[in-house]
Amino acid sequence: MATVRVVLPYQLYTLAHSAAELELEIADTVTLAAVLDALETAWPMLTGAVRDRVTGRRRPLVRFYACQDDLSNLAPDIPLPDDVAAGREPLLVVGAIAGG
């Protein structure tokens, strides 16, 4: 069992009525999909806010960072960095900025 720290942007932690930083218990390999599954299970109001309900793909204006790396385009079943899996570093969920 791994405890993963997740930091949400203002819009998502407000929607979830939670703190900005959350801790999630992951029973299997710590992957992005496993973390998002645990997040949506613990805070169901976030279902569909981070990833599409039907396809499971990341929303276009949502990015994932950990250990100073952009993990947004990794396959969801790739293991996250060891520091994230060990709880030493958080997984950051960031709302991208679009302008025009």
N, C-alpha and C positions, 0 to 999 in steps of 0.2 A: 504494500500500500504506500503510495507516494502522496505527499501533500504539496500541491502546486499553488503558487501565488499568482493571481491574475489581477492586473490593474485595468480598470475600465475608465473610459472617458466620461465626462460630466453627464452627457445625455443618457448613457446607459446605466450608470449607477443611480441616477435620479429615477429612471424608469423602473429599476429593480428595487428601489427603496432600500438601498444597501450602502455600505461604505465603498470608497473608490477601490480599495484593495481587498480582494476576497481570497480565501483559502479553500481549495477544492481537494477532496480525496479521490485519487485515481487508483483503481485496483489493478489495471493491466499496464501495458506499455504506455508511457506518457507520450501521446501524440496530440496533434492539434485537434483531431476529431474527438479523441477521448476527453480532452479538456472542454471542448465546446459541448459535448454531450452532458458532462457533469454540470457545466454552467447552466444549461437549459433545463436540466432536471431540478437543480436547486432553486433556480429563479425562472420559472416557466414564462414569465412576462417578457423575457429576453428572447424567447423562441421566435425566430424570423427577423430579429433585429441585427444579429451579427452575420448570420448566413441564411440563405434562401430556404424556406420551409420545404420546398419540393425537391430541389436539386442538391441541397446541402452545401452549395458553393458559397464562398465568401461574398458578402455584399460588396459592390464596386467601390464604395467610399470607406471601407473598413480595411485597416492594415494591422499586421501582427509583427511585433518586434520582441526580441530577447537577446541578451548578451551582445548588444550593439549590432545585431544582424536583422535584416528584413526577412521575415519568414512567411510573408504574405503569399508568395507563389509556390511554396513547397506543397507537395502532395499531402493531403490531410492525414495519411497513415504513416508518414515518416516520423521517427522518434524525435522529440524535441531535445535540445541540448541538455547534457547531464546536469548543469547548474540549475536549469529550470525544473527538471525532474526531482532534484534534491531539495528544492525550495530555497536555494541560495540566491537565485535571480528570478524576478517576476516575468511573466508573459504579459507584455503590454498590448492592449487592444486600443488602437488609435483611430479616430475618425479623420480621414483625409480631408484636406481643404481643397475645395474646387472654387474657382472664381471665373469671372468673365465679365 
